[in-house]
Amino acid sequence: VQLQASGGGLVQAGGSLRLSCTSSVRTFDTYPMGWFRQAPGKEREFVAAISITGRRIRYADTVKGRFTISRDDRYINAHLQMNNLKPEDTAVYYCAAAHSARNDYAPQARGDYDYWGQGTEVTVSS
């Protein structure tokens, strides 16, 4: 499974961006999806995760109330709506999928994900 993230760009503080993640494989299988980010010189960190059904969602404390993760009903995909962006949100954002059929599974650990996209860069200017 190959994932591709898109939607990054340059935005001023307070602005919004919507990231999308799609798969090269058109399959009816769906997986738990997550978004991570990595700022220059820092470790890759968890941002948000959504279960297969969409009923279980998790966010990092730093993005709660500003970011919203969602997914379409079919295929492997995920979206990340980012509002009220801050300069500290500047990073390369990666989407990931966990090879699991558990409906309530929305992992936060990098090691729980099996497939990764190439990343899309988000830059927030002050």
Phi, psi and omega in degrees: 000122177251134181248147177228124178261144179212169176107355180289172179167192180256129181216152177280156177305137184093349181277185184227153172216153176236117178265147176229151180227125179231162181250149177285346183258123178267089182235152177279353173292141175232153183229157168300142184237151179217159172239137176231165176216154179222114177274157181305129177077007182238165177286155174291131185235154180290141176243305184200156177214151180221139181283174181302316182279343184085358184276339178248121182226140178229147177227151168290148181301328184290344183241355180304135179085349180243325182252147177227123177263143179209173177208157174276166186292326186245161174068181182263112182198165175197155178229152177226106175274121183244114180246162179049051183294147181239157178305328180287354173277353180300124183181171166270127183258132182241137170260156183211155178232140178257130181281084183211146178258004181290126185289332185257019188264122178219079188288153179251345184271139179303321184293347180274356181256142186253335184232140184228145172274178186275348179097147175227136189271133177240125178235124180246118181267149182271000000 
